[in-house]
Amino acid sequence: MSTTRRNFLTSFAGTMIGFTAGYSFTSRNGPVRAVMPPGAISLKRLKWSCTACGLCMSSCPSKVIVAADFGDYGNNFLGPFELLPKLDFTKGACDPECSRCAEVCPAKALVRRTGEVVKIGLAEWSRENCRTTKGDTCTLCSERCPTDAIALVSDEEGQVAHPKVDASKCVGCGRCENYCPAERKAIRVRPLDPQVAVG
């Protein structure tokens, strides 16, 4: 990013702060709710290396990469104005073996070795929201998980099977969240910062 552009954004941000005093710029779901594309490594690195060209978004086969919303990256005030990329699992899921976003990134804001799998998040199950807690049978998250990280474990009575996430296998691809049919998602991906290469 050029010095002129960064200075402009910094100046603009300072002006906007005057109009937004008293408001919190953290996400409703926590300080850093958005999951970064694989290869970002860390939010700090992404913020300083991404030029907001949009090529990762337009080139993503599953269209799961979108521009971050205001507050998605916590108190990173400049982030939304710089159009940092994030993964939106309502659109789809991230293929753990796909590296298209890193391949097209001209600024090397996303860096991956060929064939490398990056752990970008960790799926977390909510008993309160899950249909299985209400006695229904639902196996979508387990069936769709590409890494076999979600198993169905019977309850105390042995009548209903609930999802259980194996953190060692989960890479945070978001397929479970995308397919979850619950009105309020019973399984969501918590972002990792920094990301971890696992294969």
N, C-alpha and C positions, 0 to 999 in steps of 0.2 A: 504494500500500500504506500502511495506517495506521501511525503511529509505534508504537502499542501492539503491533501484530502483529509489526513488524520487531524491536522490543525483545525480544519473547518468543522469536522465532526465534534471535536473537543469543545470548540467555541459554541456550537449549536447545542450540545448537551448541557453546557453551563447555563445557557439561556433558558432551556426547557426546565431545568431544575428549579428556577425561580418561579415558574408557573405551577410546579407540581409538588411544592413543599408540603410535607405532612403525609404524603402517600408512600406506601411501601411498594417496591418494585420486585418483591419476591413472588414466586409462583404460589398459587393457592395450594399446591400440593407439596410445597417445600422450597428450600432455597434454590436448588438446581433440579428441576423436574425433567427438563428436556434431555433426551439421549442423543449424544453426538454421533455422527457417522463414523464407521470404523476407520481407524487410521488417524483420527484427530489427535490421539494420544492424551491430550489434556485440554481443558477449557482455556487455560492461559495461553497455550501454544496456538490453539485454534483462533482465539481472539486476535493475536498479533500476526498471524500468517495468512488468514483468509482474506481475500480481496473482494468477496461478494460477487464473483463473476456469474454464479448460478449454473455453471456447467455440471456440477455434481447432481443438481436437482433435475435438470433437463435430460441428463444421461442415465439416470437411475432406472433400471428395467422395471422395478416394481413401483416406482413413483412414491416411495416412502420418504424420500428426502424432500423437505419443504423448508421455507424460510421461517426462522424462529419468530414467535410472537413476543410482544412486549412483556418482559419479566420472565421469560422461559428459562433464562440463565441466571436467575437470582438478581443480585445487585449489579450485574454486569451491564451498566446503563447504556453503554455504546453498542452492545451486542445487537439488539433488534434493529438499530439504525444501520448497522453494517450488514444486515441480512445474513447473519450466521446461519448455517444449515443445521437442521435437527431432523430426527426421525419421528414421523407421525404414524403411529400404528393403527390409526383409524383408516389410513389409506392402504396399508398392506404390511408387509414384513420385510426384514433385511435378510437376504440370502447369505449365510455365513461364508459361502465359498465365492461369492461375487466380489470383485475388486474394481468394478467399473468406475466408481466415484473417485478412487485414488488414481486410477489410470488417466483420467481426463483433467485432474486438478493441475492447473498451470503453475500455481504458487507453492505446490508441495505442502499444502495445509493438511492434506490427507496422505499418509505414507504407509504403504503396506508392501511386504515382499510377495512375490508370486506364490499363490497357494496358501498364504498365511491366514489363519483364522484369528479374529480379534474378539476378545470378550469385552463387549461394550456396555453390558448391564447385567442385572440379575432379576429374574422373575420372582415376584412375591405374591403369595396366595392370600386372599381375604376370606376367611370363614364366613364372615357376616354377609358378604354379597353373593357367595357361591350358591348355585342352584342345588348342589348336592346336600348342603346344610338343611335345605327345606325338604329333603327326602326325594328329590328328583334324581334321575340318572343322567349324567352328562359326562362325556369323555373327550370332548373336542380338544381341549388343551393338551391332553396326553397324546391323542392320536396325531395331532398336527406338529408336535415338537420334533424338529429335525435331528436333535442330538440325544433323544431319549432321556431328557433331563426331568421329565414329569412322569411320576408313577401314580397309580391309583391305589390308595391304601384304605382298607376297610375300617369302619368305625368300631367302637367298642362292641356293638351288637352284631357286627359282621353283616349288616344289611345294606349299607350304603358306602360306596367307595369315594373318598375325597382325594383331590390332587395333593401331591407332595413334591416339592422342587428339590432336585439334587444340585446344590450350588456348584459342585465340582464339574458338572456337565453343562450347565446352562451358560450360554454365551450372550444372552440378551437380545436375540434376534427379533423378538416381539410377535412371533407367529401365534403364540398362546393368547396374548392380549388381543390381537386382531380377530381371532376366531371366537373369543369368549362371548357367549350369547346373553350373558346377564345384563340387565338394564344398567346397573352400575358395575363396571368391570370387576370381576372377582379375582383377576390375575393381571398384574401390571408389572412393567419392567422399570426397576430402579436403575438410574444411570450410574456408571462407574467413571470416576475421575481420580486418577488416570486410568485409561484403558489398559488391557493386558493382552499380549499376544500369547495364544495357547496352542498354536499348532502351525 
